[in-house]
């Protein structure tokens, strides 16, 4: 069954239920098919007539999918070897600070890309 045939059948059922079945007998099959096609076209344009904003969950899901993909591509930092900390001695002092390369995360993106928003 095509989309137009579905809407044509829906139209014919609605006419019968409304008590207008006698009018269907006066219509040609081409007229019924034309009405079915017109209803199908109206359904396609419903979004323009009645605005429905996109669900915010779709955008949130897309954002989290991009972030997960980005996190799966991360490699251990070559400077701190994945610890996120740099430790070294400078004379009598010992320095323990966040890694300058990975900013304390312990991992970096191989292409140098920043975390997606």
N, C-alpha and C positions, 0 to 999 in steps of 0.2 A: 504494500500500500504506500503510495506517495504521500508527501506532506499535504498537497492540495486535495487529494482524495480523502485524507483524514478530516480536513476541515470541512469538506463538502458533506461528508457523512455526519459530522457534528452539527452542521447547519440543518440538515434534514431531520435529525433527531430533535433538535430544539424546536423546529417548526411543528413537528408532530406533537410534542409535549405542550406547546402553546395553543394547540387546537387549530393550527393553520395548515394541517396536512393536506387539506383540499386544494390549497394554493400550489403545493408541490406538483400536483397532477397537471396543472396548467403550464408548468415550466418545462422547457426542453432540457435534455441532458447537458447541452452546451451552456445554458444559463446556470444550471446548478454547478457545473464545473467552474464557471467564471466567478460565481459567488464564493466557492471554496478557495480559489486562488486569491481573491480579494481579502478574505479573512486571514489567510496565511500571510499575506503582505502586511496586513494591519498588525499581526502578532509580532512580526519582525521589527516594526517601527515603534512598538510599545515603549521601548527604552527611551526614545526621544520625547514621547508624550508624558511619561511619568518617570521623572528622574529618580534613580536609585543609586546612591553613592556606593562605590566599591567597598567591600568589607575591609576594615583596617587589618583584619587578621591575615588577609592575603599578602599585604605589604610586609607585615611583620614576619610572616613565614618566609618570604623571599629574602628579607634582610638576614634572618638567622641562617638560612641556607647558604648565602654568600659568605657569612662569617665562619660557618663550620668548614666550608671548602677552603677558605683562607687558612684557618688554623691547622687543617690537615696537611697543608703544604709547608708548614714551618719546619726549619732545621735547627739543631742545637747551635748555639752561638760559638763561633770559633775562638773568640777572645777569652770568654769565661768558661768555656767547655760545658755550657748548659746550666751553670750554677746561678747566674745572674749577678754574681759578685766578683769584683777584682780585688785580689790581695797581692800586695808586694811590699818589699822593704825599701825604704829610702834612708839609708844611714841608720841612725838609732831609732827611727820611727817605723812602725808598721802601718800600712794603709789598707783599709778594708772599706770599699765603696761600691756603689752600683756600677755595673758594667756600662761603659760609654756606648758600646755597639748595640746592645739589646735593651738598654735602659732598665736592667734588672729583671727582665722577663725570662732570660735563659734561652730564648729561641728567637730566630730571625727569619724573615721571609727570604727565600733564595733569590728573588728578583728585586729585593729591596723595597717592596710595596708596603704601604702603610695599611693598618687594620681598616677594613671597610666600616663605614658608618652604619 
